[in-house]
């Protein structure tokens, strides 16, 4: 035992003496500067580049077994065919390593690492070659690396045991000061530089938090922006446990440039980040993104990242003004009728998903006085299927209608100016035609659409019309999109609309089946036009098909049927009685008293069936009843040509004569032809009372002649003459 102790003591003493001797003699006997030329030759042999070491290499060993290394200026030349400036260079570097803890405690202690004036120039030439491609190795070595990587993945048990034996590492700090990284892409004519770059890391000890700070100045030619970037965090790293935590991470960008919306942007992102390598789990909490006057908060969780990723999270957008945001972005919105429109908005979304589907389990959003709630899903990302169930408390599209622009007063213009305006007028007409020929359906999008959703709106307003309890079911699959149905309450009645759009073939096909029940037409027109030109309780059924993808095509190719029944109504602009009186007065050469004019044509019932073929609507059974008259009608409306030709047969139930001054003829029980004809914008009405008068004259003559014959020849000639 005594002998063994002596041996151990001698061994320890010898080792200490060896260390002391090495620390004293090694720097004296070995000068690393003597190998600078040999190092440069080896670099040139391997890469073909020139390595220049201008400064001295200072290597020293001190007790207890610590190594210190200081480097001066170092420069590595660029690849052949590239710019003259170096590929990389550094003004100086220093490193201190304590080796004894590695031998005794399986711990590697590294002192502060300093890198000064580092510069890296990365270039891609016009041929697409980069100035670092020659440093990446040949294809054979690349394949070897891939093979080695595959073998490492297959040896998971061995890898785990190696990780368990890795030494703990502590670094007193890292300082990179005044670094420059530049990127030049000659193909894209783009230059990006990161200058005044500084990286500071405080004492880095495994399982203990340290400070990390990064800052740089960014300049880019395409897009043309410049500004500052910074990052601050306090990470904790555990290599043995594969744990990485970055609490209090703050990232900020302050950029300016004409290509940026609004010309400038300040963005900050803060949050706590943690990653568990063993569990393959990522968590981001307390996330807050501030940019362009918007603040977005959120949290995110993901797991099974190496196999079947699953994630969940929540995003909320603080209240902001979309109108103000648009102005900040340099895209001020046009003036709207409602000054408060787009003044307030916020949202909150809760979601979860995996590599096959995403589910929004809760969606809450507000825009002004409109609130949206519901759920949504997306499945099968290769061929996405969309589903939703959304509810709106109200949606008033008129709230966001554009305000009418003031029309400047016309000024007197000479003939030259008038001629100069002829071309723009023609152009305006061309634009109108172009709008009729503009595509309506996004065919390719609809062909890919795969969805099944439901939207419920408590109150919906558009163009003045109000619908309540609106339910919209929207489906789309294999090139067929269905709005089936759209149901709502509409002015004491209901609407039930089913629309089918088929874009499977070359030409889209459209089918519309619509039914209005007990709708008060007058209230609807009052809300949409401001007047009640046509009133009554309407029941309308339509079944229309068409094909095409423009307004003209769909109008020209429309076919189908329609059934109309309106009760207890009136039509203001169709003043049949007044037109009859005018015709009667004109025929007799008399002046019509103004007091005889009626304000409208009333009816207790108006009904008819309509057949539509190639855009032309035919009707042969229009019928109307009222206390004053009965009428029947037939005709057609050519929708493509916007032309109407309609003939009515009016049968009066009372006399036209209102007072003695009017001297009206009594047309009671007489059928009077009445025509409505012309372009939709220039309709004319005409009552042909002359035919009625002709019949009256014929009957009068017939009666007088027959009477004379009867008086002269007796009953044998009674009623002989007939015209």
C-alpha positions in Angstrom: 0.0 0.0 0.0 2.8 2.4 0.9 4.5 1.6 -2.4 1.3 2.4 -4.3 0.9 5.7 -2.5 4.4 6.7 -3.4 3.8 5.8 -7.0 0.6 8.0 -7.1 2.4 10.9 -5.4 5.2 10.7 -7.9 2.8 10.6 -10.8 0.9 13.7 -9.6 4.1 15.6 -8.9 5.4 14.6 -12.4 2.2 15.7 -14.0 2.3 19.1 -12.3 5.9 19.6 -13.2 5.1 18.7 -16.8 2.3 21.2 -16.9 4.5 23.9 -15.4 7.3 23.1 -17.8 5.0 23.1 -20.8 3.5 26.4 -19.9 6.9 27.9 -19.6 8.8 26.2 -22.5 6.0 25.7 -25.1 5.6 29.4 -26.0 9.4 29.7 -26.1 10.1 26.6 -28.1 7.0 26.7 -30.4 6.2 29.9 -32.3 2.9 29.5 -34.2 3.9 32.4 -36.5 6.5 30.0 -38.0 3.6 28.0 -39.5 1.7 30.9 -41.1 3.2 30.3 -44.5 2.6 26.5 -44.3 -1.0 27.1 -43.2 -1.6 29.5 -46.2 -0.1 26.8 -48.5 -2.4 24.2 -47.2 -5.4 26.5 -47.7 -4.4 27.3 -51.2 -3.9 23.6 -52.0 -7.3 22.7 -50.8 -9.3 25.7 -52.0 -7.2 27.5 -54.6 -7.6 30.7 -52.5 -5.0 32.8 -50.8 -5.1 33.1 -47.0 -3.2 36.1 -45.6 -2.3 36.4 -42.0 -0.9 39.9 -41.4 -0.9 40.0 -37.6 1.0 37.8 -35.2 -0.4 34.6 -33.7 0.0 34.8 -30.0 -0.3 31.3 -28.3 0.3 30.9 -24.6 -0.4 28.2 -22.0 -0.8 29.0 -18.4 -1.7 27.2 -15.2 -3.8 25.3 -14.5 -3.6 24.0 -18.1 -5.2 26.9 -19.9 -4.6 27.9 -23.5 -4.9 31.5 -24.8 -4.9 32.3 -28.6 -4.8 35.8 -30.2 -5.0 36.4 -33.9 -4.3 39.5 -35.9 -5.6 40.5 -39.3 -6.8 37.5 -41.4 -8.0 37.7 -45.0 -9.3 35.0 -47.4 -9.3 35.8 -51.1 -12.4 35.5 -53.3 -13.1 32.8 -55.8 -11.8 33.1 -59.4 -13.9 35.3 -61.6 -15.4 37.4 -58.8 -14.7 40.9 -57.5 -11.3 41.9 -56.2 -12.4 42.4 -52.7 -11.8 39.5 -50.3 -14.3 36.8 -49.6 -13.8 37.2 -45.9 -11.5 39.0 -43.5 -11.2 39.8 -39.8 -9.3 42.5 -38.0 -8.6 40.3 -34.9 -9.8 37.5 -32.7 -9.0 36.1 -29.3 -9.9 32.8 -27.5 -9.2 31.4 -24.0 -9.8 27.7 -23.0 -9.3 26.1 -19.6 -8.6 22.3 -20.2 -8.2 21.0 -16.7 -12.0 21.0 -15.9 -12.4 18.8 -18.9 -10.1 16.2 -17.5 -11.4 16.4 -13.9 -15.2 17.3 -14.2 -16.0 16.5 -17.9 -16.6 20.2 -18.3 -15.1 22.5 -20.9 -14.6 26.1 -19.8 -14.1 28.7 -22.6 -13.3 32.3 -21.8 -14.7 35.2 -23.7 -14.4 34.9 -27.5 -13.8 38.2 -29.3 -14.1 38.7 -33.1 -13.4 42.2 -34.4 -14.1 43.8 -37.8 -15.4 40.6 -39.4 -16.4 41.0 -43.1 -18.1 38.5 -45.4 -18.8 39.2 -49.1 -21.3 36.8 -50.7 -21.9 37.0 -54.5 -23.9 35.3 -57.2 -22.8 36.2 -60.7 -24.9 36.5 -63.9 -24.4 32.8 -64.7 -25.9 31.8 -61.3 -22.6 30.7 -59.7 -21.8 31.7 -56.1 -18.4 32.6 -54.7 -18.6 29.9 -52.1 -19.5 27.0 -54.3 -15.9 25.9 -54.5 -15.7 25.6 -50.7 -18.7 23.2 -50.4 -16.8 20.1 -51.5 -17.2 17.8 -54.5 -20.2 15.6 -55.2 -18.4 12.5 -54.0 -17.8 13.9 -50.5 -21.4 15.2 -50.5 -22.7 11.7 -51.1 -20.4 10.4 -48.4 -21.9 13.1 -46.0 -25.4 12.0 -47.0 -24.5 8.4 -46.3 -23.0 9.2 -43.0 -26.0 11.3 -42.1 -28.3 8.3 -42.9 -26.2 6.0 -40.8 -26.3 8.5 -37.9 -30.1 8.6 -38.0 -30.3 4.8 -38.0 -28.1 4.5 -34.9 -30.3 6.4 -32.5 -29.3 4.3 -29.5 -25.6 5.0 -30.1 -26.4 8.7 -30.6 -28.2 8.8 -27.3 -25.3 7.3 -25.4 -22.9 9.7 -27.0 -25.1 12.7 -26.0 -25.1 11.4 -22.5 -21.3 11.6 -22.4 -21.0 15.0 -24.0 -19.1 17.4 -21.7 -20.8 20.4 -20.1 -19.8 23.6 -21.8 -19.4 27.1 -20.3 -18.4 30.2 -22.3 -17.5 33.4 -20.5 -18.9 35.3 -23.4 -18.9 36.1 -27.1 -18.4 39.5 -28.7 -18.6 40.2 -32.4 -18.2 43.8 -33.1 -18.5 46.0 -36.3 -19.2 43.0 -38.6 -20.3 43.4 -42.2 -22.1 40.9 -44.3 -22.9 41.8 -47.9 -25.0 39.9 -50.5 -24.8 40.7 -54.3 -27.1 38.9 -56.8 -26.0 40.0 -60.2 -28.9 38.0 -61.8 -31.5 39.9 -59.9 -29.5 43.1 -59.7 -29.9 43.0 -56.0 -27.6 44.1 -53.2 -28.2 43.6 -49.5 -25.7 44.6 -46.8 -25.7 44.1 -43.0 -23.3 46.6 -41.5 -22.4 47.8 -38.0 -23.4 44.3 -36.9 -22.8 43.5 -33.3 -23.4 40.3 -31.4 -23.0 40.1 -27.6 -23.4 37.0 -25.5 -22.8 37.1 -21.7 -21.3 34.2 -19.8 -22.7 31.0 -21.3 -23.1 28.2 -18.8 -25.3 25.2 -19.5 -28.6 25.2 -17.7 -28.1 28.9 -16.7 -29.7 31.9 -18.4 -27.4 34.3 -20.3 -27.9 37.5 -22.3 -27.9 37.6 -26.1 -28.0 40.9 -28.0 -27.8 41.3 -31.8 -28.0 44.5 -33.8 -27.3 45.5 -37.4 -28.0 48.1 -40.0 -29.8 46.8 -43.2 -29.6 48.3 -46.7 -31.2 46.8 -49.7 -31.3 47.9 -53.3 -34.2 45.7 -54.4 -36.5 46.3 -52.7 -35.1 49.7 -51.9 -35.2 49.8 -48.1 -32.9 50.6 -45.2 -33.1 50.5 -41.4 -32.1 48.8 -38.2 -32.7 45.4 -36.7 -32.2 44.3 -33.2 -32.7 41.2 -31.1 -32.6 40.8 -27.3 -33.3 37.6 -25.2 -32.1 35.7 -22.2 -31.7 32.1 -23.4 -31.1 29.0 -21.3 -29.5 26.0 -23.1 -29.2 22.5 -21.9 -27.5 20.3 -24.5 -27.7 17.2 -22.3 -31.5 17.6 -22.0 -31.9 19.1 -25.4 -33.8 22.1 -23.9 -33.7 25.6 -25.3 -35.6 28.5 -23.6 -35.7 32.1 -24.8 -37.9 34.1 -22.4 -38.4 37.8 -22.9 -37.3 37.6 -26.6 -37.7 41.0 -28.3 -37.2 41.6 -32.0 -37.5 45.0 -33.6 -37.3 46.4 -37.1 -37.2 50.1 -38.0 -37.3 50.4 -41.8 -37.8 53.2 -44.4 -38.2 53.0 -48.1 -40.5 54.0 -50.9 -41.4 50.4 -51.6 -42.8 50.0 -48.0 -46.5 50.8 -47.5 -46.6 54.3 -46.1 -42.9 54.7 -46.7 -41.8 53.5 -43.3 -42.5 50.7 -40.8 -41.7 50.0 -37.2 -42.3 46.4 -36.1 -41.7 44.8 -32.7 -42.2 41.2 -31.8 -41.9 39.9 -28.2 -42.6 36.6 -26.6 -41.3 33.6 -24.6 -40.0 30.7 -26.7 -39.1 27.2 -25.5 -38.1 24.0 -27.3 -37.8 20.5 -25.9 -35.8 18.3 -28.2 -36.5 15.1 -26.4 -40.3 15.7 -26.5 -40.1 17.5 -29.8 -42.2 20.2 -28.4 -42.3 23.9 -29.2 -44.1 26.6 -27.1 -44.5 30.3 -27.8 -46.3 32.3 -25.2 -46.9 36.0 -24.4 -46.4 36.7 -28.1 -47.1 40.3 -29.1 -46.6 41.7 -32.6 -46.9 45.5 -33.1 -46.8 46.9 -36.6 -48.6 49.6 -38.6 -50.8 50.6 -35.6 -51.9 47.0 -35.2 -51.2 44.8 -32.1 -51.5 41.0 -32.4 -51.3 38.8 -29.4 -51.0 35.1 -29.3 -49.7 31.8 -28.1 -48.7 28.7 -29.9 -48.0 25.0 -28.9 -46.7 22.3 -31.2 -45.6 18.7 -30.4 -44.5 15.5 -32.2 -42.5 17.7 -34.6 -40.3 14.8 -35.8 -43.2 12.5 -36.6 -46.8 13.7 -36.9 -46.9 17.3 -35.9 -49.9 18.6 -33.9 -50.4 22.2 -33.0 -52.8 24.6 -31.2 -53.0 28.2 -30.3 -54.8 31.4 -30.1 -54.5 34.8 -31.9 -56.2 38.0 -30.9 -56.1 41.4 -32.7 -56.5 44.4 -30.5 -59.1 47.0 -31.5 -57.8 49.2 -34.4 -59.2 51.5 -37.1 -59.1 49.9 -40.6 -59.6 53.4 -42.0 -56.6 54.8 -40.2 -54.5 51.7 -41.0 -55.2 52.2 -44.7 -54.2 55.9 -44.4 -51.0 54.9 -42.7 -50.2 52.4 -45.4 -50.6 55.1 -48.0 -53.8 53.8 -49.4 -56.5 56.1 -48.1 -60.0 54.6 -48.6 -62.6 56.5 -50.6 -65.1 58.6 -48.7 -68.1 56.6 -47.6 -71.7 57.7 -46.9 -71.3 56.8 -43.3 -68.4 58.7 -41.7 -67.9 56.1 -39.0 -67.6 53.2 -41.4 -64.4 51.1 -40.9 -63.5 53.0 -37.7 -63.2 50.0 -35.3 -62.3 46.3 -35.7 -60.9 43.5 -33.6 -60.7 39.7 -33.7 -59.9 36.5 -31.7 -59.2 33.1 -33.1 -58.7 29.8 -31.3 -57.3 27.0 -33.5 -55.8 23.5 -33.5 -54.6 21.1 -36.2 -52.1 18.7 -37.6 -50.5 17.9 -40.9 -53.9 16.9 -42.3 -56.3 19.4 -41.0 -56.8 22.8 -39.3 -59.8 23.6 -37.1 -60.8 27.1 -35.9 -62.8 26.1 -32.9 -63.7 29.6 -32.0 -63.9 32.7 -34.2 -64.9 36.1 -32.9 -64.6 39.2 -35.0 -66.1 42.7 -34.9 -66.2 45.4 -37.6 -68.0 48.6 -36.5 -71.5 47.3 -35.4 -71.1 43.9 -37.1 -70.2 40.9 -35.0 -69.1 37.5 -36.5 -68.9 34.3 -34.5 -68.5 30.7 -35.6 -66.2 27.8 -36.5 -64.3 26.7 -39.6 -62.2 23.8 -40.8 -59.7 23.0 -43.5 -58.9 19.3 -44.3 -56.6 17.6 -46.8 -54.1 20.3 -47.8 -53.4 18.7 -51.1 -57.0 19.1 -52.2 -58.3 21.4 -49.5 -61.9 21.0 -48.2 -63.3 24.1 -46.5 -66.1 24.0 -43.9 -67.7 26.8 -41.9 -70.6 27.6 -39.7 -70.8 31.4 -39.1 -73.2 33.8 -37.6 -73.5 37.5 -38.1 -75.7 39.7 -35.9 -76.1 42.2 -38.8 -74.5 43.1 -42.1 -75.3 46.5 -43.6 -73.6 46.9 -46.9 -75.1 50.3 -47.4 -73.1 51.4 -44.3 -70.0 51.0 -46.6 -71.4 52.5 -49.8 -69.3 55.2 -51.4 -70.4 58.8 -50.9 -71.6 60.6 -54.0 -69.1 62.8 -55.5 -70.0 66.5 -56.1 -70.5 67.1 -59.8 -68.8 70.3 -61.0 -71.1 72.9 -62.7 -70.8 72.7 -66.5 -69.0 75.6 -68.2 -69.5 77.0 -71.6 -67.2 75.3 -74.2 -66.4 76.2 -77.7 -66.8 73.8 -80.6 -63.2 72.7 -80.5 -63.5 71.6 -76.9 -66.8 69.8 -77.7 -65.1 67.8 -80.5 -62.2 66.9 -78.2 -64.8 65.3 -75.8 -66.3 63.1 -78.5 -63.6 60.5 -78.3 -63.8 60.1 -74.5 -67.6 59.7 -74.8 -67.1 56.9 -77.3 -64.5 55.4 -75.0 -67.0 55.5 -72.1 -69.5 53.6 -74.3 -66.8 51.1 -75.0 -66.1 50.6 -71.3 -69.8 50.0 -70.8 -69.8 47.3 -73.4 -66.6 45.9 -72.0 -68.2 45.6 -68.5 -71.0 43.6 -70.1 -68.3 41.3 -71.6 -66.3 41.0 -68.4 -66.0 37.5 -66.9 -68.4 37.0 -64.0 -67.3 33.6 -62.6 -63.7 32.8 -61.6 -63.9 29.5 -63.4 -60.5 28.0 -62.3 -61.1 28.8 -58.7 -64.6 27.4 -58.7 -63.4 24.2 -60.3 -60.9 23.7 -57.4 -63.4 24.7 -54.7 -64.4 22.1 -52.2 -66.5 23.5 -49.4 -69.6 23.0 -47.3 -70.6 25.9 -45.2 -73.5 27.8 -43.5 -73.9 31.5 -42.9 -76.6 32.9 -40.7 -77.4 36.7 -40.6 -79.9 38.1 -38.2 -80.3 41.3 -40.3 -79.0 42.0 -43.8 -79.3 45.3 -45.6 -78.2 45.9 -49.2 -79.3 48.7 -51.6 -81.8 49.8 -49.0 -83.6 46.4 -48.9 -83.7 44.6 -45.5 -83.8 40.9 -45.0 -84.0 39.2 -41.6 -83.3 35.7 -40.4 -81.1 35.0 -43.4 -79.7 31.5 -43.8 -77.2 30.8 -46.6 -76.0 27.2 -47.3 -73.0 27.2 -49.7 -71.6 24.0 -51.2 -69.0 23.3 -53.8 -67.4 20.1 -55.2 -66.1 18.8 -58.5 -66.8 22.0 -60.4 -70.4 22.5 -59.1 -71.1 25.3 -56.7 -74.5 25.5 -55.0 -76.1 28.3 -53.1 -78.9 26.0 -51.8 -80.8 27.5 -50.3 -80.8 31.2 -49.4 -83.8 31.7 -47.2 -84.9 34.9 -45.5 -87.8 37.0 -44.3 -88.5 39.9 -46.7 -91.1 42.6 -46.1 -93.8 40.5 -44.5 -93.0 37.7 -46.8 -90.2 35.2 -47.5 -87.6 34.4 -50.2 -86.3 31.0 -51.0 -83.5 31.1 -53.6 -81.5 28.1 -55.0 -78.6 28.8 -57.3 -76.5 26.2 -59.1 -73.2 27.1 -61.0 -71.7 24.3 -63.0 -68.1 25.0 -64.4 -67.2 21.4 -65.2 -67.3 22.1 -69.0 -65.8 24.8 -71.1 -68.8 27.1 -70.7 -70.3 27.7 -67.2 -73.9 26.8 -66.7 -76.3 28.6 -64.4 -79.6 27.5 -62.9 -81.7 29.7 -60.6 -84.9 28.6 -58.8 -86.5 31.4 -56.8 -89.7 31.8 -54.9 -91.1 35.0 -53.3 -94.1 34.5 -51.0 -96.4 37.3 -49.8 -93.7 40.0 -50.3 -94.9 43.6 -50.0 -93.5 45.1 -53.3 -94.3 48.7 -52.3 -92.2 48.5 -49.1 -89.4 46.8 -51.0 -89.3 49.5 -53.7 -89.7 52.3 -51.0 -86.6 50.9 -49.3 -84.5 50.5 -52.5 -85.7 53.4 -54.7 -87.3 55.9 -52.3 -90.8 55.6 -53.9 -93.6 53.1 -54.3 -94.1 53.0 -58.1 -95.5 49.5 -57.8 -97.3 48.1 -54.7 -99.0 44.9 -53.8 -98.5 41.5 -52.2 -96.3 39.5 -54.6 -96.0 35.8 -55.1 -93.4 35.0 -57.8 -91.8 31.7 -58.9 -88.9 31.6 -61.4 -87.0 28.7 -62.8 -84.3 29.9 -65.1 -81.2 28.3 -66.8 -78.4 29.9 -68.8 -74.9 29.5 -69.9 -71.9 31.7 -70.4 -69.5 33.8 -68.3 -70.5 37.4 -69.2 -73.6 39.5 -68.6 -74.4 39.4 -72.4 -73.9 35.7 -72.7 -76.0 34.9 -69.7 -78.8 37.2 -70.8 -78.8 35.9 -74.4 -78.7 32.3 -73.3 -81.4 32.4 -70.6 -84.3 30.0 -70.8 -87.0 29.1 -68.3 -90.4 30.0 -66.8 -91.8 32.5 -64.3 -95.2 32.8 -62.6 -96.5 36.1 -61.3 -99.3 36.9 -58.9 -99.7 40.3 -57.3 -102.8 41.2 -55.3 -104.2 44.5 -54.0 -101.7 46.7 -55.7 -101.2 49.7 -58.0 -98.8 50.9 -60.7 -98.1 54.6 -60.7 -96.3 55.0 -64.0 -98.8 52.9 -65.9 -101.7 55.4 -65.8 -104.1 53.7 -68.2 -107.2 55.8 -67.4 -105.3 59.1 -68.0 -103.9 57.7 -71.3 -107.4 56.7 -72.4 -108.8 60.1 -71.7 -106.0 61.8 -73.6 -106.6 59.5 -76.6 -110.3 60.3 -76.4 -109.8 64.0 -76.2 -107.2 64.0 -79.0 -109.5 61.9 -81.3 -112.4 64.4 -80.7 -110.2 67.5 -80.9 -111.0 68.5 -77.3 -108.9 69.7 -74.4 -108.5 67.3 -71.5 -109.1 68.9 -68.1 -106.1 68.5 -65.8 -108.4 67.4 -63.0 -109.2 64.2 -64.8 -105.7 62.8 -64.5 -105.4 59.8 -62.1 -102.3 59.2 -60.1 -102.0 55.5 -60.7 -103.6 52.3 -62.0 -105.0 50.2 -59.2 -105.7 46.5 -59.4 -107.0 43.8 -57.0 -105.2 41.1 -58.9 -102.4 40.9 -61.5 -101.2 37.5 -62.7 -99.5 35.8 -65.6 -97.1 33.2 -66.8 -93.9 33.9 -68.7 -91.7 31.7 -70.9 -88.1 32.7 -71.5 -86.3 31.5 -74.6 -82.8 32.7 -75.6 -83.3 35.9 -73.5 -86.7 36.8 -74.9 -89.6 36.7 -72.3 -93.0 35.8 -73.8 -96.3 36.3 -72.1 -99.8 35.5 -73.5 -102.0 35.4 -70.4 -101.4 38.5 -68.4 -104.6 39.4 -66.6 -105.6 42.1 -64.1 -108.8 43.0 -62.3 -109.7 46.2 -60.4 -112.9 48.1 -59.4 -112.3 50.3 -62.4 -111.2 48.0 -65.2 -110.2 44.6 -66.3 -107.3 43.9 -68.7 -105.6 41.1 -70.5 -102.3 41.3 -72.3 -99.7 39.6 -74.3 -96.3 40.4 -75.7 -92.6 40.0 -75.3 -89.5 41.6 -73.7 -86.3 41.1 -75.6 -83.7 41.3 -72.8 -80.5 41.3 -75.0 -81.9 44.2 -77.1 -83.6 45.8 -74.1 -86.8 46.2 -76.1 -90.5 45.7 -75.0 -93.6 45.2 -77.2 -96.7 44.6 -75.2 -100.4 44.9 -76.1 -103.2 45.1 -73.5 -106.9 44.9 -73.9 -108.5 47.2 -71.4 -112.2 46.7 -70.5 -113.6 49.6 -68.4 -116.1 48.7 -65.7 -117.1 52.4 -65.2 -117.4 55.5 -67.4 -114.4 57.6 -68.1 -116.5 60.7 -67.6 -115.6 62.4 -64.3 -117.5 65.7 -64.8 -119.4 67.5 -67.5 -116.3 69.6 -68.5 -114.4 66.5 -69.5 -117.1 65.6 -72.0 -115.8 62.0 -71.8 -117.2 59.3 -73.9 -118.6 56.3 -72.0 -116.4 53.4 -72.8 -118.0 51.2 -70.2 -117.8 47.5 -71.1 -115.8 48.3 -74.2 -112.4 46.6 -74.9 -109.8 49.2 -75.8 -106.4 48.2 -77.3 -103.5 49.6 -75.3 -99.9 49.2 -76.4 -96.6 49.7 -74.5 -93.6 49.6 -76.8 -90.0 50.7 -77.1 -86.5 50.5 -75.5 -86.6 50.0 -71.8 -85.3 53.5 -71.3 -87.8 55.1 -73.7 -91.1 53.3 -73.3 -94.2 54.8 -74.9 -97.9 54.1 -74.1 -100.8 54.5 -76.5 -104.6 53.8 -76.3 -106.3 53.1 -79.6 -109.8 54.5 -78.9 -110.4 55.1 -82.6 -111.2 51.4 -83.1 -113.8 51.6 -80.3 -115.3 54.7 -81.9 -115.3 53.1 -85.3 -117.3 50.2 -83.9 -119.6 52.7 -82.2 -120.2 54.5 -85.5 -120.8 51.2 -87.4 -123.3 50.0 -84.8 -125.1 53.4 -84.8 -125.4 53.4 -88.7 -126.4 49.7 -88.6 -129.1 50.4 -86.1 -130.5 53.3 -88.0 -130.6 51.5 -91.4 -132.1 48.4 -89.9 -134.8 50.6 -88.3 -135.7 52.3 -91.6 -135.9 48.9 -93.4 -138.1 47.5 -90.6 -140.4 50.5 -90.8 -140.7 50.2 -94.6 -140.8 46.5 -95.1 -141.8 45.0 -91.8 -140.3 42.4 -89.6 -139.1 40.4 -92.5 -136.1 42.8 -92.8 -135.5 43.1 -89.1 -131.7 43.0 -88.3 -130.8 42.3 -91.9 -127.9 44.7 -92.2 -124.7 43.9 -90.2 -121.3 45.6 -90.5 
